[in-house]
């Protein structure tokens, strides 16, 4: 049955089920819903055979969840090459889509429903406006008009709003005795996309969008619709910079009691500090934000609830508070979703110091700051927590480039996981591997990727993490106030409050204090108490960044909470705060860059820790827990006894999970550390050959077989035996003699580019996708004379960085994404083992 939380109905499907206890069976073998969801981009001629072959390939690689992003030829015809046929939402398209879903279901592959032709959502590939032209997106624009002396101006311009001279609104008709230049404001039809985009502030847009898209899918799938699609994905619906809609004038005057048109210059001049002008900017943006949620998001959300499916997805520009005004009020938008989400694109999160990507295209310079590593994932997690929902999602890795390693993916996922994200969507798995269709969105998760065998292991790792972080309840009792009205004020006010907001959040991050984002509505809707309660949350303190325009009723409410014991903290005292006792944050002897998150279970607690630094760290950690402690191995699903306090050593991006529980668990034996093994064998000399090489020609991406060339190498080395342009899989081979060992032995490869599989005496004994490149195995596998083979795989970075296939094009033909990705791809190392290999064992006495 649906339940209510935070004023919203919650559809109780598997994604919103409460899981109060750790279940060992689910941890070892997670349900498919916890596995990543792949964006399957349909970009070429579709056939049943092609669909079937690709789903078979997905199944082989362990991919369990998909949604289809159709990209039609009309989406970006001038700079994104696609050949989708049949066309989006035609009967033939729907037939093939139905075939894909049915065939996937037969092979235990689940589908979400993506709601658009490419992006942004709401247009049905332009069909909304084509069906109702008056729904074209509108914006406020202005122009200068020369007015000769004695010539009256009567505002006859099309879609006229108001005219101004020297900041003063003119009464019409207007004329003057001298020549002058007036500023005319008018409603403009915005055509920012090739497919005409609608006005999402007009309630008719949502209705027509649902009719042309969602209802067609319901008609296609009938009563099975809700059983087939657990979620509908909405992708960054778009607002104009200065939106206008037919009801805005009336709605604004009704709500605020004055005429917006008298303050149009203040909307455009955000540096204007006139009090009335600032108020108009705030009221205008606030009115737009409320219309957006009421007339668009809530209509889509209500439709989904009525059809028993969940609404998920994300807005645009969600990594910067200064971008939020372009999406209305982002917390309110995300609360309208059943699984609130974010978009992690263009290396917004990445294991490196912040840097600027700059590409000179001749007629303009493309600039993008990467690796800012901001705390923005928390805004989606906060929306989920405050409305009683169990999941927050991230669309990750779009335009990260084909040099994305599993090590880097792990870092990005862990960064988001400790900030509340527990469902991950990977961009992108293309339908076609034709060369001309691979320029826009890389990485590409396809069979031609070197080391694709690691994908299943890595995805299972992520599924275990998603499962653990869905358990119990959040242990967050600190909230950071979201000063949206100051952002709406624009200009210096927006910049100052954005800086204070970011600095306050960064201060909490450095202190390892987990926090949610709280806005005016959550504060005002909470009943006076010793905590600010919302959904699953009970906040004991609120951090308020510098702001000038907090509503008086919110300020009053915070004072009431203060009287009841809630701490309201300003930036000047923020540096002295520590974790609350109720948060039970672990204490570190030397915390460095170790981040942690805690989940409260009915019979204990769960912790996940990871190293957010860029080098390995070792520290002692103590937990404020008294129940028995277990370590949960996310790679293999094993469980070990652990001691509190304990010592942890984590590579950059590496994570570890601990469970405290009153339940009795079956545990696995834990191997002793390397230091306890007395015998050490060093292997330096190897024969190496190519197993597979991935190549890109003018036709397609293909995997070629080896020519039999074998090279002899001596480790360590910084170079790849087959050159810096090589993308593929190498096989290293050597032989060694070993004494009999007790119980187990350890192989340590130290430094690998980028992932590997270890094969001993013809038997695969393990795959390693990220550091530490160390593996423990039973001693029974050893012989007196042994053959060791190591399959080493890199990425497609070297291939795309060195290819000349795209040199005939310019950014006008294939867009800017390709060139950003290529800059990323140039950073990657070549393929191979970099260090001598060590084997540690304990000889039999």
N, C-alpha and C positions, 0 to 999 in steps of 0.2 A: 504494500500500500504506500502511496505517496505520503511523505511527512513534511512538516513545516519547520523551517529554520531561518531566522533572520527575515521573516516575512515572505519567504519564497518556498514554493513547493519543491521537494526533492524527489526525483524519480529513483526508486530503490532498485537499481539493477546491480550487476556485479561490481561496477566501478564505484558505487557509493555504499557498498556493504561495510558494516563495522566489523573489524577483525581485532578483537581485544586481546587475543593470545597468539603467541608464537606457535606455529604448527610445523613440525620437523619435516613432514612429508611434502608440504608445499614449498618449504625452503629448498629441499633437495631437488624437487621437480616442480618448478613454479607453473602456475596456470598460464595459459597463453595470453591472458589479458595483461600480464605484467611485462611481456616482451615488447621490445620497441616496435613502433608502427612505422613502416616505410612509405614514403611518398612515391608512388609509382606513376611517373609522368608518361602520359600517352602522347607521343610526339610524331607518330608515323602512321603509315597505312596499317589498319587493324585487320587481323584475320583470326578466326577461331584457332587455327593451328599455331599462329604466333602467340596468342594469349595462353594457350595450353602449354606450349613449350616454356614460356617464361615462368608461369606458375610452377611448373615442374622443377625448374631451376631454383626458384625461391624455396621450395620445399626441401630440395637437396641441401641448400645452404642454411636451413633452419629458420627461415623467415616465416613468421606466424601471423603477422598482422600487416595489412595494407590499407591505403586509400588511394584512389585514382585521381590524379590531377590531369584532366584533359587540357591540352594546350593547342588551341585551334590556330589555323593559318591567319586568322584575322586579329589575333591577340597583339603581336608586335611584328607586323609583316615586313618592316624595314630593317629590323636588327635582331630578330630571333628566328632562326631557321627551324621550321616545323612543317610536317606534311600530314597532320591528323586527318584521317578519312576513315569512316564517314564523319560528317561534321557533328559538332557538339549538339546534343539533345535531339537529334533527328531520331526517327524510329529505328533506323539501322544502327545508330550509335547505341541506343538503349538496349537493343537486342544483344549486341556484343558485350555491353557492360553486364547485362544479366547473365550471359554465358560465363563471363569471368567470375562473377560472384558465385554462381552455382558450381563451377569447376573448383574454385577455391574451397568452397564448403566441403566438397567431397574429399579434399586433401587437407582438411583441418586448417585451412587458412581463412582468417576472419577479415572482414572489410569494415572500415568506417566509410561514411559517405561525405565526400568533399563536395561543396555546394556551388562550385563556380567553374567557368572556363578560365583556367589559370587564376589570376588574381587582379584586383581586389574583388571580394565578394559583393554581391547585390545586383549585378547587371545581367546575369544569365548570358554572358557573352555578347552584351549589347542589345539583347532582345527585349529587355524591360523598356528601354527608351524607344526602340523601334515599334513596340506595341502601343506606347503612349508617349509621343514626343514631348508633351508638356512636362514630363518628369525628368527632363535633362537636368543635370546638376547645375546649380546656380551659385553665383558668388557676387559679392559687392565689389565693383570696380570703380575706378575714377579716371577722369581725363581732364586736361586743361582745354578750355574753350576761349578763344579770343572774341571779345565782345566790343564791336565798334561803338563809338559814342552815339547816343540817341537811338540806338537800335534795341528794341525791347527783347528780352529773353523770357520765354514763357514755359520752359521746361518740356518742350515737345519731343526731346530725345526719347528713343525707344527705351522702355523700362526705367524711366527717370525716377530717382529717389529724392534728391535734394541738390541744391547748388550753394556754393559758399564763395565769399570774397573776403580775403584777409581773416579767415577763421569765423566769419559771421554768416549765419544761414540767411539766404536771400528770400524775401517775400516776392512771389511772382504775381504778375509779370514784373520784371526788373529792368531798368535802364539807367544809364549814367551819362553825364555830360562829357566824360572823357573816355578814351579807349581804356579797356581793362581786360584782365585775364581772370576768368572765374574757374573754379574747380567744380565739375559736375560728377556726382555720384549716381551710379545706375546699376541695375541688375544685369549681370552678364551670364550668358550660357557658357559654362566651363567645359572645354573639350580637351582634357588632359590625357586622354587615352584614345587609342585607335578605335576600340569599340566604345560607343557612346555610354557614358556612365551616368547613373541616375542620382537624383536628390534623395539621399537616405534620411533626411529630416522630414520628408513628406510621408505620412503613414501609408499612402497608396503604393509607394515603392515597395515596402516590405510585403504588402498583400500581393502585388503583381509578381514580385520575385518568388514568393512561395508558390504561387500558381504555376509559373512557368518552369520551376525547377523541382522543388520538393514534392509538390502534388503529382508531377509527372512520374517521379520515382515511386511514389505510393501506388499510382495506377499500374506501373510496370510490375511491382512486386506484390501488390495486393496485401492480404492479411499477414504475409510473412515479413513485411517491411521492418517492424520493430524487432523481430527475431534475427533478421539478417544484419541490421545495422545498429550496434549499440550506441553509436555516436554520430552526430553530424558536425563536420568541421567547417567553421567560418573563418575566412582568411582576410584580415586587415581591411575591413570596409573603410572607405575613403571619404574624408571631408575636404572641402575646398579651404584655402587659407583664410578667407573671410566669407563663411557660408551664408547663404540666404535661402529661405524657403517661403512659400506663399503665405504661411500662417505666422511668420516671424513677427511682423509688425504688430499684429493683433495680440499675439501671445506676450510679447515683450511689454506692451503698454498695460495689458491686464495685470501682469505680474509685478511690474516695477512702478507703474503710475506716471511714466513720462514717455516722450516720443524719442525713440532711438535715432531717428533720422536727423535730429538736431545735433547729434554728437558723432556723426560719421567721420569727420577728420581725426577725432581722438582715437578711433579704432586703428587707423593707419599710422598715426604718429605715436608710437609707444613710448617715446621719450618725453612726451608731454606730461607734466606733473600737475596739471590743473585738477583739482579735487573732483569736479563734476565729470571731467573726461576720464579719469581713472575709474570712477564708479561705473561709467558707461561701459568701459572695456570689461570690467569684471562681470557686470550684469549681462552683457552681450554673450561672453564666453560661457557663463553659467547657464543662460537660457538655451544656447546651442547644445550644451552638454546634456541638459535635461530632455530636450526634444530628441536627441540622438538615442538615448536609452529608452524613452517611452515609445517613440514612433518607429524605431527600427529594432534594436536589440531585444526588447521585451516581446515584440511581436514574433520574432523568430524563436525566441526562447519558449514562449507560450505554445506556439505550434509544435515544437519538439516535445514538450511535456504532454500535450494532448495526444501525441502519437507515440508516447512512451519511449522516446529516445533522448539521449543527453546531448546538449549543445556544448561544443568545445571549440578551441581555436585561439586566436590572438588578435590584438590591434596592431597598428603600425607605430614605429618609433617608440617602442616601449622601454628602450634602454636609457632614455634621458628624460628627466622631469620637465625640461623645457620643451620637449616634443609632445608632452601629454595634452597640452591645450589644443593640439591639432587633432586629438582623438576624443575631445570632450573631457570628461572627468574619468580617467582610466580606472581607478578603483570601482567606480559605479558601473562602468562597462564590463569589467571582469566579473563583478558579482552577478551579472545577468547570465553568465555562463555556468553550466553545471560542472565543467572541468575547466577552470580558468587557465589561460596559457600565455606564454611569451614566445618571442621569436629570437633565436640566437643565430645571427647571420654575420658574414664578413668578419669573422674572428673577433667579435665583440668580447668573447671570453676565450682566452688562449694562454698557454703556459709560457709567457714571456713578458718582458717589460713593455710598457705602453710605447707605441711607435706610430709614426705617421706614414701611411702609404700615399705616395704622390706619383702620378703618372701624367706626363705632358703629352696631350693629344694634338698639340699644335694650335688649334683654335680655342682650347680651354685646358685647364689643368684639373685633373681629378684628384681630390684629396679625401682621405678617410683615416680617422684615428682607429687603430686596432689594439686589441689586448688591454682595453680600459678596465676590464674585470670589475665592473660595477655590481652593486648588490640588487639590481633590478629583478632577478628571479623572485625575490621576496614579495613583490607586489601581487603576483599571481597566487603564490602560496597563501598570502594574507587574505585575499578574496575568498579562497576556499575555506580557510580556517574560520573566518567570520560568518560564513553562511552554512556551516555544518557539513561541508563536503570533504571528501577523503583524498581527492587527487588534484594535483596541479600539473600541467604538462608543458613541455618545451618542444617547439619545432627547432631542431638544431642542425648545424653544419652546412646550411646553404651558403654557397660562395666561399667556402673555406679552402677550396682548391683540392686537387687530387694528391697532394702531399700529406693529407691528413692521416696520421698514424693511429694505431690503437692506443698508444701511449697518450697522444694528444686528445683523442676522443675520451679516454678515461678521465683526464684532467677536467675537460669541459663538463662532462656528466657529473663528476663528483662536486665540482664548484656549484652546480645548480642543485644537486641533491642535498647538500648541507644547508641550503637556503630554501628548502621546502618543495622542490620539484621531484615528482616521483613517477611520472610517465614521460617517455621520451619518443619523439618522432624524428626520424632521420630523413633528411633531404640529400639525395634523391636517387631513385632507381629508374633509369630511363627504359622505355619500351624498346627503343631502337639504339643500336650501337654504331649507326652510321656516323662517319667523321663530322659531317657538316651539322649534325644535331647535338654535338657534344660541347659546344662553345659556351652555353649560357649558364648551366648549373653543374658545377663540380664541387665536391667529389661525386663520383658515380658509383653506386653500390651495385656492381654487376659481376658476372662470373669471370670476366677477364682481369679483375683486380688480382695482383699477386697476393698470395697468402689468404685467399678467400676462405680456406678451411678454418681460419681463425674466427671467422664471422660468427659461426654458431656458438663457439665457446664464449666469445665476448658478449653476444646477445643474452646468453644464459646468465652470465655474470650480472649484466644490467637488470635482467628480470629478477634475480635474487635481491638485488639492491632495491628495486621498485617495490617488491613484496615487503621487505623489512620496513621500508619507510612509509608503508600504508598501514602499519599496525598501530593499534592504540590511538593515543591522542598526542597532540603537540604539547611540548613542555615549555612553550614560549609564554613569558609573562611581562615582556617589555614591548612597547609599541612606539614607533616613530611617527609623529604627526605629519600628515601630508598637506602642505600649505598651498592648496590649489588656487585659492583666491589671489594670493600674491603672484603666482605664475600667470593667472589670467590678467593681472594688472599690467604685465609686460614691462619692458624697459629695464631700468636699473632695479626696480623692485623685484622683478622676476629673477634677474641675475643674482642678486644678493641672497634671496631666499633659496634659490637652487644651490648656490655654493654652501650655504649653511645646512641645508637638507643633506647634500652629499657628504659634507664633512662630518655631520652628526652620525650618519650611517656608517661612514668609514671608521669613526672612533669606536663605535660599538663592535664593528667587525674586528678591529685590532685587539679589542678586549675579549674576543670570543664570546660575546653576548648575542645570542640569537634574538631576533626581533621581527615583529610584523609591522606593516604599514597601516595606519589608522587615519580615517578621514572624518570630516564633519558629520556625515550621516551616521556613522557607527557610534560616535560619541553622543550625539543627540538622541539616538534610539536606545541607548543603554540606560537601565534604571539605576538610580543612585545606590551605591553599595561600596564595600571596601575594595572592590575590583571593578574594572570596566569590562562587562561581560558581553560577548557577541559570539553566537554560534558555539564553536568548540573552545573559545578563548576566554581567559580571565586575566586581564592585564593589571599588574600591580603598579606600573609606572608608565608615564607617557613622556617621551622626549619631544620637546617643542622647539624646532629650529627658529631662527630669527624670521619673523614675519610681521607685517603691519596690518593685514586685513583679515585676520581671524574674525569670523562672525561673533557678535557680542553674545549671542545665546550659547555659542560653543565655549567661549571664555567663561561665561557664568557656570556652565555645566562642569567645566574642569575645576572650578573653585569648589563646587559642591563635592566632587569626587575627592579633592584634597582634604576637605573636612572629614571625609570618611576613611582617610588613610592612604589614598592613592597618591603616589609621588609624581609631581609634575616638574620636570627637569628642563632647564634651559642650557644653551651651549656653554655659558660661562662656568657651569658647575659639572659639565659632562665628563671632564677628564678625571674626576675623582670617583666616579661610580664603579661598582664591581658587580659581579653576578649576584642575583637574588638567591637566597637559600632554596626557594621553591624551584628554581631552574636546575639545580643540581648539576651545574657545569663541572666537568672534570677539571682537576688541577694538574698542571704540568710543572715538572722540575725546571725545564727550560722549553717553554712552549714553542718558541720560534714561529713557525707558520702552520702549526697543526690546528685545523678547524674541526668542530664537532657538532653533532646534532643529537638530541635525545628524544625518544618516544616513550610515553608512559603507558605501560600495559597493565591489565587488571591483575596480573600475577608477577609483576616485575618491571623491568625497564630495558630498553634497547638503546645502544649508542653506536653511531657511525662516526669515525674519525678519518680525516685525510690530510695529506701534506700539500698545502697550497703554495709552498715555496718552490723554487726551481732547482733545488739540490736535495739530497737525502738528509734526513734528520732523525736523530735518536734522542729519546727522552723517557723519563719515568712519568707515569700517569696514575693518578689516584682518583677513584670514583666515590661519590657519596652514596654508596650502596652497601647493603649488608647481606643480600641474598647470594647464593652460589653464582659464580661467574663462569661464562663460557665464551670462547672465541668462535665466531662463525666464519668459515672459509667461503667467500663468495665465488671463488674460482671453481672449486670441486664439490661444494656442498657439504664438506666435512665439518664436524663440531669437535672442539677440543676443550679440555679443562683449562681454566686460566686463573691466575692469582691477582688479587687486588691489594696493593698496587701492582702494576706490571710495567715492564720496559718494552717500548715499541720502537722499531726502526722502519721508517717509511721512505721509499723513494719519492721523488717529485711526482705528485698526482696520485700516488698509491693510497689506498684506503684500507681500513680494517673495521670489523664490526664485533661488538661485544654484547652479550645477552646476560642479564641478571634475572633469574627466575626461580620461583619456588617449585616449579615442575622438575621432575627427574628426566634427564635426557640421556640417550645413548650416545656415547662419545667415541671418537676415533683416537687411536694412539698417535701421539705427536712425536715427530722425529727430533732428535737433539740438534742443536745448532752446529754449524760448521766447526766452531771452535772445539767441540768435543770429539771430533774425528781426528785421529792421530796421523793418518797416512794421506799424503797429498801427491797426486800425479798431475803434471803439467803437460798439456798437449799443444804443440806449436806448429807441427808440420801437417799440412792437409793437402789432399787432392780436391780440386773444386771444378765443377762443371755446371752448365746451364740445364735446369730441368724444364723451364718454360720461359719464354720471352714474350712480353706483350708489345705489339707494334701498332702504330697508327699510320695508315696510308690515306690516300685521298678518298678511299671507299669506306673503310670501317676500322673498328678496333678489333684486333684479332690476337690470338695466342698461338705462337709458333713452337714447334718442337725443337729439341737440341740438334746440333750437328755433330755431337760426340767429342768436341774439343775439351780436353782436360788440362787444367793448369795446376802447377804446384806452387803453393804459397807458404810463407812462414809468418806466423802471428807473433806480436801484434802488428797491425798495419792500418793506415788511415785511408787507403785507397780500395776501390772495388776491383776485383780481378778482371771484370769485363767492362770497365770504363764507367765514366760518370753519367752516360746517357742510358744506362741499362735500367729497365723496369721489368721485374719478373721474379723468378724463383731460382735460387742456386742450391746445389747440393755439395756440402763439404763432407769429406770422408777421410778417416784415419783408422789406425789400429793401435791397440795398446794391450799390455799385459798387466793384470791386476792380481794381487793376493786375494784369497777369499776374505769376504767382509761379513761382519755380524750385522744382521737385521736389515740394514739399508745403506745406501750411499747417496752422495749429493754431487750433481754436475752443475758447475757454475760457468756460464758463458760470458758474464760480466757486461760486455758491450756489443749489442747486436743492432743492425740496421735492416729491418725494423722489427720483425717477428720471426718466430722459428718453430720448428718441430724437431724433437730429438728422437732418433731411431737407434736402438742398441741391438746388435746381432739380429737385424731384420725385423725387430718389433718396435712399433711406435710406443714410446713411454711418456709422451706428453707434448702438448703445444703450449707455447708461452707467447702471449701477445704484447706484453709490456714489461718493463723492469719491475722487480729484479729478475734477470734471466737465469734463474736458479731452479733446479728441479730435484726432488727427492724420490728415490725409487727403491724397490725391494732388492736386497742383496742377491736374491735368488736369480736375478736376471744376468748377473755377472758370470763370465767364464774366465778361465785362465788367460785365453787369448780372445780379445773382443774387437768387434768392428763397430765403430761409432760413425753414424751419419747425422748430419745436421742440415735440415732444409731451412734456408734463410730466404725471407721474402721482404721486398720493400714495397713501395707504392707506385702509382702511375706518375708521380711528380717529374721524374727525370724524362719520361717520355713526352709529357706535355710541355715541359720547359725547353726541350731541345727540338721539337718538331717544327718543320717549315710548312706544314700543311695549311696553316691559317695565314701565312704571310701575304697572301694575295688579297686579304680582306683588311678593312679598317673598322674602327669602332662603329661607324655608321652602318656597316653591314651586319655585324655580329654583337653589337652592344659593348658596354664597358666591363661587364662581369668577367668575360674571358681574360681581359688584360689584368684585372685585379688578381684573379686566380693564378695567372701565370707568374706574377710577382711572388706570390706565396710559394708556388711550386719551385721556383728557383732557389729557395732557401734549403731544400732538402738534401740530405746526404745520399751518397751512393749506397749500393746494396752490399751486405756481407757481414762476416764476423770481424770485429775490430781488435779483440783481445785474445790472448792465449786462453785455452779452455782448461779449467781445473776440475779434477775429480777427487772428492774427499771420501775416505772410507775408514772403517775400523777393522784392521786385520784380525783374523781369528787367532786366539792365543794358542 
